[in-house]
Amino acid sequence: MSLNKFLYARSLVSAAAAAALLAGCATPTVVPTSPASAPAESTPKAGIPANVEPPPPNVNLSGFPLPYRQGYADGCASASGSERKDTTRFAADGNYRTGWQDGLAICRKK
């Protein structure tokens, strides 16, 4: 009986550990942005429009939401010259903001 209890407890611990690992892999909730919130004219300094896929970066960003990838591209472009940022999206969209900050920091190191 004690071996069965041990195996049962071990399986519960394994299941709890697996659940904790999977919970850590959960994707963040992405709040969709409406096309109306995008700037009417897209200038190079305004950032990438909300509905356009940015050019592929030198790092693997597959699995990241589109606003993050767009922010990363704008932040990386800002590292090598004048600042390129959609200030409205930067203030309102956490994915864009985090991507922009990450892109700027990583591309500055190169």
C-alpha positions in Angstrom: 0.0 0.0 0.0 2.7 2.5 0.8 4.3 2.0 -2.7 0.9 2.8 -4.3 0.6 6.0 -2.1 4.1 7.0 -3.1 3.4 6.5 -6.8 0.1 8.4 -6.5 1.7 11.3 -4.7 4.5 11.3 -7.3 2.0 11.5 -10.2 0.2 14.4 -8.5 3.5 16.3 -8.1 4.4 15.6 -11.7 1.0 16.7 -12.9 1.2 19.9 -10.8 4.7 20.6 -12.2 3.5 20.1 -15.8 0.5 22.4 -15.2 2.8 25.1 -13.8 5.2 24.8 -16.8 2.3 25.1 -19.2 0.8 28.0 -17.4 4.1 29.8 -17.9 3.9 29.3 -21.6 0.5 30.9 -21.9 0.4 33.7 -24.5 -0.6 37.2 -23.4 -3.9 38.6 -24.3 -3.7 40.8 -27.4 -6.1 43.7 -27.6 -6.8 44.2 -31.3 -6.3 47.7 -32.6 -8.8 49.2 -35.0 -7.5 50.5 -38.3 -9.2 53.8 -37.4 -6.5 54.3 -34.7 -3.7 54.1 -37.2 -2.3 57.3 -38.6 -4.0 58.4 -41.8 -0.7 58.9 -43.5 2.2 56.6 -42.9 5.5 58.3 -42.9 8.8 56.5 -42.1 9.1 58.3 -38.8 5.5 57.4 -37.8 6.2 53.7 -37.5 4.7 50.7 -39.3 1.0 50.9 -39.8 -1.0 48.5 -37.6 -2.1 46.3 -40.4 1.3 45.8 -42.2 3.7 43.0 -41.5 7.2 44.4 -40.7 10.3 43.1 -42.6 11.8 40.0 -41.0 14.4 40.9 -38.3 17.7 39.1 -37.6 16.1 37.3 -34.6 13.3 34.8 -34.5 10.1 36.5 -33.5 7.7 33.8 -34.7 5.0 33.3 -32.1 5.0 37.0 -31.0 1.9 39.1 -31.8 2.0 41.4 -34.8 2.1 44.6 -32.7 5.2 43.3 -30.9 6.9 42.6 -34.2 6.0 46.0 -35.6 7.3 47.7 -32.4 10.5 45.7 -32.6 11.1 46.8 -36.2 10.4 50.4 -35.3 12.7 50.2 -32.2 15.5 48.5 -34.2 15.2 51.2 -36.9 15.4 53.9 -34.2 18.7 52.5 -32.9 20.6 53.3 -36.1 19.3 56.8 -36.8 16.4 59.1 -36.0 13.6 57.8 -33.8 10.8 55.9 -35.6 7.9 55.4 -33.2 4.1 55.5 -33.4 3.6 57.5 -30.3 -0.1 56.8 -30.1 0.4 53.1 -30.2 3.4 53.3 -27.9 1.2 54.9 -25.3 -1.8 52.6 -25.8 -0.5 49.2 -26.9 1.7 47.2 -24.5 2.8 44.7 -27.1 4.0 47.5 -29.5 5.7 49.3 -26.6 7.5 46.2 -25.3 8.6 45.3 -28.9 9.8 48.8 -29.5 11.9 48.8 -26.3 13.3 45.4 -27.0 14.2 46.2 -30.6 15.9 49.4 -29.6 17.9 47.7 -26.8 19.0 44.7 -28.9 19.8 46.7 -32.0 21.9 49.2 -30.0 24.1 46.4 -28.8 25.1 45.4 -32.4 
